Amino acid sequence: MTSQPKQIHLAAHFPGVNNTTVWTDPRSRSQIDFSSFEHLARTAERGLFDFFFLAEGLRLREHNGRIHDLDVVGRPESITVLNALAAVTERLGLAATVNATFNEPYELARRFASLDHLSGGRAAWNVVTSSDAFTGENFRRGGFLDRADRYTRAAEFIAAARELWDSWTPDGTPRPFAHSGRHFTIEGEFGVPRSPQGHPVVIQAGDSDEGREFAASTADIIFTRHGSREAGRAFYADVKRRLARYGRAPGELKIMPGVTLVLGDTPADAREKAAEIRRQQVSPQTAILTLEQIWGVDLSGYDPDGPLPDIDPDPESQLVQGRVRHGDPLAVAAKWRALSEEKGLSIRQTVIEATGRQSFIGTPEAVAAEMAEFVAADAADGFILVPHLTPGGLDDFVDRVVPLLQERGVFRTAYSGPTLRDHLGLPHPGERG
């Protein structure tokens, strides 16, 4: 008897305004009009995706004292958008990114329970944290939270929210709750009856050791990124092995890296399209600004078609505000210099190559095969697709790749249940005794 191949989970990410998108393309539309959100969500549901995913930011980013890009900040608030999408979709999961640093458990638990009710059990919460005082200036407490406390507060926040969700019995009886911890001391009665999923699905994004442990202890999905199948396999094995210490089975946490794709009628056509997309994403001005995010100093006097700066980055720079700096700037600069010298690349060419984002490039048949192999090799449980066009960036994938995945037997041909937990094969949490 032949066993069923490992199934692929798919989600759709609504892109922001930055150099991952191509806003000069005539097919590009608004990231604010509801019609854009509706188009991408309906496309994802037509493709039988698990969920639709909205990122969120809490302050406009600044670069050298000026607004640099709106990214995910310059658009309507995520849960509001998802409540509206619940009315125009039937089965698609609806995931919102909401910060655990600048919110309170009762208020946020109430909003997600409401979304879960209104959508019939399709709500998900992507938990993010912040120790950024610049962002914190928009809030009463400011940037009070030490970086070391981000995950401890987030873990207690989720635990408190789950106590609130569990405080109603299945027959609709509210029971008093009381939570007392380092970050929160709250008590009373929760104002929303138990929702269809019991607990909305919890997503966590992070590649650090601290983030991996947090995901293993708390999350249902981890949103990550991998540069190769080998890196994906190593991450997958590391995170899955951590689950046992929390009494969890490997299938109770889905690992879904964010990926991009470019489809072509031939391999050469796909490669040419991918190269053109990268040129559009990284203009000469964008190349310099990207370099300044690493170096932390004003590089406006440098030629984008010239060599990389011979000066070292400033690790303590405040040139860029509101953007997370990933990794050691000195190490990143050294890596980029080596790449530039090895291949004889200019600043713009180096940025294009070093920040390349197309994960899958090829014909629909090749992309379907590579995705299936990636998941079969335990490098991921599925993918969160990040299109370079809003809102039609997934149309071709749904029309041309999804049927091929279905033919391979690695992707559903119909939704198996009404809730997001059903789509993901996750258990529904038991009620509090």
DANORFEN-V127390 format. One record per residue. PHI is phi as a letter, one per 30 degrees, with the letter a starting at -180 (* if undefined). PSI is psi as a letter, one per 40 degrees, with the letter a starting at -180 (* if undefined). D_FIRST is the distance of its C-alpha to the first C-alpha in Angstrom with 1 decimal. Layout:
phi/psi/d_first
PHI/PSI/D_FIRST
PHI/PSI/D_FIRST
//
This chain:
phi/psi/d_first
*/h/0.0
d/h/3.8
d/i/6.4
d/h/9.5
d/i/12.3
d/h/15.4
d/i/17.7
c/h/21.3
c/i/24.3
b/i/27.4
b/i/31.1
c/h/34.3
c/h/37.5
d/h/40.8
d/i/42.8
c/a/46.3
c/g/49.5
a/a/49.4
d/e/48.5
c/e/44.8
c/i/45.8
c/g/47.8
d/e/50.5
d/e/52.4
d/h/49.8
d/e/51.2
d/e/47.9
d/h/48.3
b/a/49.4
d/i/50.7
c/e/48.9
c/d/51.0
d/h/50.9
d/d/48.4
e/d/47.2
d/d/45.7
d/d/43.6
d/d/42.7
d/d/41.6
d/d/39.2
d/d/37.8
d/d/37.2
d/d/35.6
d/d/33.2
d/d/32.4
d/d/31.9
d/e/29.4
i/f/27.6
d/i/28.7
d/d/28.5
a/i/32.3
c/h/35.6
b/h/37.5
c/h/41.3
d/i/43.0
a/i/46.5
b/i/49.7
c/e/52.8
a/i/55.6
d/h/56.4
d/i/56.0
c/i/59.2
b/h/59.8
h/f/63.2
i/e/64.5
b/i/63.2
d/h/60.2
c/d/57.6
b/i/54.7
d/d/53.7
h/b/50.0
d/e/48.3
d/d/51.6
d/f/53.3
a/i/51.4
e/i/51.1
d/i/49.7
d/d/46.0
d/d/45.5
d/d/48.1
d/d/46.1
d/d/42.8
d/d/44.5
d/d/45.7
d/d/42.2
e/d/40.8
d/e/42.9
c/e/41.5
b/i/37.7
c/d/35.4
b/d/32.2
d/h/32.8
d/i/33.4
b/h/37.0
c/h/37.7
c/h/41.2
d/h/42.6
b/h/45.4
d/h/47.4
d/e/47.5
d/d/50.8
c/f/52.9
b/i/51.7
b/i/51.8
e/d/49.0
d/d/50.4
d/d/51.1
d/d/47.8
d/d/45.7
d/d/47.5
d/d/46.8
d/d/43.1
d/d/42.8
d/d/44.8
d/d/42.4
d/d/39.4
d/d/41.2
d/d/42.4
c/e/39.0
i/f/37.1
j/f/35.3
b/e/34.8
d/i/37.2
b/i/36.6
b/h/39.2
d/h/39.2
d/h/41.5
b/i/44.0
b/i/47.0
a/h/50.3
c/e/53.2
d/h/55.0
d/d/58.6
d/d/59.0
d/d/56.5
d/e/57.8
d/e/61.2
d/e/59.9
b/i/59.5
e/d/61.9
d/e/60.7
i/a/60.6
d/f/58.7
d/d/59.1
d/h/55.7
d/i/55.4
e/d/52.4
d/e/51.3
c/e/51.2
e/d/48.9
d/d/45.7
d/d/47.4
d/d/48.8
d/d/45.5
d/d/43.6
d/d/46.3
e/d/46.4
d/d/42.8
d/d/43.2
d/d/46.2
d/d/44.5
d/d/41.6
d/d/44.3
d/d/45.9
d/d/42.7
d/e/41.9
d/e/45.5
c/h/44.9
d/i/43.1
e/d/40.4
d/e/43.1
j/f/45.4
c/h/47.8
d/i/49.1
b/i/49.8
d/i/52.0
c/i/50.5
a/h/52.2
b/h/51.1
b/h/53.3
b/a/52.4
d/d/53.8
c/d/53.5
b/h/53.4
b/h/55.3
b/i/54.6
a/i/54.7
k/a/55.0
b/h/52.7
d/h/50.1
d/e/50.9
b/h/47.5
e/i/45.3
e/h/41.8
c/i/39.7
e/d/36.4
d/e/34.4
i/c/36.6
b/h/36.9
e/i/36.6
d/h/34.0
c/h/35.8
c/i/35.5
b/h/37.2
c/h/38.2
l/i/39.1
c/e/38.4
d/i/40.9
e/d/40.2
d/d/41.9
d/d/39.9
d/d/36.6
d/d/37.6
d/d/38.8
d/d/35.5
d/d/33.5
d/d/35.9
b/d/36.3
d/i/34.3
c/d/31.2
b/i/31.1
c/h/32.8
c/h/34.3
b/a/34.8
b/i/35.2
b/i/34.0
c/e/35.6
a/i/32.6
d/d/29.0
d/d/30.2
d/d/32.5
d/d/29.8
d/d/27.5
d/d/30.5
d/d/31.4
e/d/28.0
d/d/27.6
d/d/31.2
d/d/31.0
d/d/27.7
d/d/29.1
d/e/32.2
d/d/30.4
e/d/30.1
d/e/33.9
c/e/34.0
i/f/31.4
c/i/28.9
d/i/25.2
e/d/24.1
d/e/22.7
d/e/26.2
b/h/27.8
c/h/26.7
c/h/28.2
b/g/29.4
d/i/31.8
d/h/34.3
b/i/33.9
b/i/35.7
a/i/34.8
b/h/36.6
c/i/35.2
b/i/36.8
d/d/36.4
b/i/36.4
e/d/36.0
d/d/39.8
d/d/40.4
d/d/38.3
d/d/40.1
d/d/43.4
d/d/42.6
d/d/41.6
d/d/44.8
d/d/46.9
d/d/45.3
d/d/46.1
d/d/49.7
d/d/50.1
d/d/48.7
c/g/51.0
d/i/54.5
e/d/57.4
d/d/58.5
d/d/55.0
d/d/54.7
d/d/57.9
d/d/57.0
d/d/53.6
d/d/55.4
d/d/57.8
d/d/55.0
d/d/54.2
d/d/57.8
i/e/59.3
b/i/62.5
d/h/64.1
c/f/63.1
d/e/64.6
d/e/66.9
d/i/64.1
d/h/63.1
e/d/59.4
c/e/59.6
c/a/61.1
d/i/59.8
d/i/58.5
d/i/61.2
c/e/62.6
c/i/63.2
d/i/60.9
d/i/59.2
c/h/60.8
d/d/58.2
c/e/60.4
d/i/61.0
c/e/61.3
d/d/61.3
c/h/58.0
c/h/57.7
j/e/54.8
b/h/52.1
d/h/50.0
c/h/50.6
d/h/47.4
i/i/48.0
d/h/51.2
e/d/53.4
d/d/54.9
d/d/51.5
d/d/50.3
d/d/53.5
d/d/53.2
d/d/49.7
d/d/50.9
d/d/54.0
d/d/51.9
d/d/49.7
d/d/52.8
d/d/54.6
d/d/51.6
c/e/51.2
i/f/54.7
c/i/53.8
d/i/56.2
e/d/55.9
d/d/54.2
d/d/51.9
d/d/51.0
d/d/50.2
e/d/48.1
d/d/46.0
d/d/46.0
c/f/45.0
e/h/42.5
c/e/40.1
d/h/37.7
d/d/34.4
b/h/32.4
b/h/34.5
l/a/33.3
d/i/32.1
e/d/29.7
d/d/26.9
d/d/27.8
d/d/28.1
d/d/24.8
d/d/23.1
d/d/25.2
d/d/24.6
d/d/20.8
d/d/21.2
d/d/23.8
d/d/21.6
d/d/18.5
d/e/21.1
h/f/22.1
c/e/25.5
a/i/25.4
c/e/23.6
l/a/25.3
b/i/28.7
c/h/32.1
d/h/33.5
c/g/37.2
d/i/38.7
c/e/42.0
b/i/43.4
c/h/44.3
c/e/43.1
c/e/41.2
d/e/39.5
c/e/35.9
e/d/36.4
d/d/35.1
d/d/32.0
d/d/31.0
d/d/31.8
c/d/30.4
c/d/27.7
e/d/26.0
e/d/24.8
d/d/23.3
d/d/21.5
d/d/20.1
d/d/19.0
d/e/17.1
i/e/15.3
c/e/17.1
b/i/19.8
e/i/20.4
c/e/21.7
a/i/23.6
d/h/24.9
c/e/23.1
a/i/26.4
d/d/30.1
c/i/30.6
d/d/30.1
d/d/28.4
d/d/25.9
e/d/25.3
d/e/25.0
i/f/22.9
c/i/25.9
d/i/27.1
d/h/30.3
d/i/33.0
d/i/34.4
d/i/38.0
d/h/40.8
d/*/41.9
//
